Amino acid sequence: MQADTQVIFATVVFLITYAVIVSEKIHRAVAAFFGAGVIIVAGIIDADHAVHFVDFNTIGLLVGMMIIVGITRQTGVFEYMAIKAAKQAQGEPIRIMAALALITAVLSALLDNVTTVLLIVPVTFAIARQLKVNVIPFLIVEIIASNIGGTATLIGDPPNIMIGGATSLGFMDFVINLTPVVVVIYALTVFILKRIYKDQINTRPELMQSIMAMDENAEIKDYPLMKKSVAVLTLTVIGFALHQFVHLESSVIALSGAALLLLVTRMDPEHAFGAVEWPVIFFFIGLFVVVGGLEEVGVIEAIAAYSLDVTGGDMLYAGLLIVWLSAIASAFVDNIPFVATMIPLIQDMGRLGAIQDLNFLWWSLSLGACLGGNGTIIGASANVVVIGMAEKRGANISFMEFFKVAFPLMILSIIIATVYLIAWYVFNKATVMLSTLAIGAMLAFVLSRIDKRLSPGTSESDTIGL
């Protein structure tokens, strides 16, 4: 196949694969894996070379965390946390919403947002049924919180996992550089959502008391397994925080944690490996190869060169272009294939422009892709998972119902991220990050006080969720 023909063929295969993934007419794992097969069979990449395009650090990190979380979820500890939070909220729907949002955001940062919504959504339905309120506002808030929380860490959202796998950026790099602005965005977003839904999820006092009668301890199914799982999960998170200092890949930490948990629990490996979402793993593998086809024929390099011409090689301009392009694109198409395409593009921009430090562009991509996923109901994997779970339980979230609430909030979050990125680029980075974190903490406090004043029946402790 001639060079020009290869370029056209690889581009067409990529576009068709992408279109099929977005349309969801065929499972995205099948679409990506078939596209990879076509690329290899057509000779764009040979089988041996295709392996080099697969980011095994990303794959290993995903598999390891899926095993750890899959075993941990069997203990019921996540259900325990949700019910405990609902009781601390005194059974008041709006406070429960805020409490579940906070749990979702924190767990999304420490586990990943897709796993988190899988754990939280069933409990949310149980609580909503108990209160006899509409569950959809709860689900919308949890979707938004999961994407915001997942933005804060390396393992929180698939785009971050992919960026971390393709760069030397580690867990603490993401925490230090992204958590400050995430705190500000989360505090403001949840405050606005509480104002939006405050009058839509009222219930009767006797139903609120039924929440207080729920026994969170009954959700713990296996105390010994819970202790072992939580201990290993804690060690794994500590390992992520230290992995750059001990010179171990994040995938090694995750897989080592999974192996340790299998060892101490003596769980049947066949059962434990069943927790791995293999369609997701093969989707990533296929996607890496399809994008690798574009790299192989020079399409990515050509786009990178054009991008450098458009931005004039200016890092600030390029970063702001990436954050807004990523946000708008990720709102309407799955952010995973978009980020898979953007990673080699940014790498080529660095190579062609002789740019040594690309971190500003990586943070721009992360903020745009992760937060942009909140724009529409199909913007991120967590969103699609919640839709599916809700439909199975008889609750349908329409595209417009989600869009009219989430899209403006997404735009607000990107405006905040833009201001943060400009300050991060122009001023002393450490000062900007510490100042932003302080602003986030103060904002959370002030908004919680406003909440308290607007809700005169609440107690002094009514600050949960902010």
Summary of the structure (lengths in Angstrom):
residues: 466
radius of gyration: 22.3
end to end distance: 58.9
largest distance: 74.5
contacts: 1715
relative contact order: 0.14
helix: 78%
strand: 0%
